[in-house]
Amino acid sequence: MAKKKRRGRKLPETTGAFLTAIRKYALAFFLFSMPIFFLPTVTEYGYSKVVYTLVWVSALLALWGVEGLERRRLSL
């Protein structure tokens, strides 16, 4: 008798849709908040915007990676 293959636990499809929605709204928030973001304690405003962009792009990239791992494929 052949052994049964154990299949990995599948997450519901709503998880993928939820991650996609979070990623889209986070991207929209970043795009609209970028022009108005500044730190008053920093003398050069360009530096704070670069750090802000780096943090948001890293978070969006991580969300995209988690979404791809959940779907078991990465696409642009």
BELWOBEL-V25905 format. One line per field, one symbol per residue. phi: phi as a letter, one per 30 degrees, with the letter a starting at -180 (. if undefined). psi: psi as a letter, one per 40 degrees, with the letter a starting at -180 (. if undefined). burial: b if it has 24 or more other ideal C-beta (glycine too) atoms within 12 Angstrom, else e. A space follows every 50 residues. Layout:
phi->???
psi->???
burial->???
This chain:
phi->.dddddcddcddddddddddddddddddddddcedcdacddcdcdddddd dedddddddddddddddddddiacbd
psi->hiihhhiihhiiddddddddddddddddddddeddehiheehdhdddddd ddddddddddddddddddddefihi.
burial->eeeeeeeeeeeeeeeeeebeeebeebeeebeeeeeeeeeeeeeeeeeeee ebeeebeeebeebbeebeebeeeeee
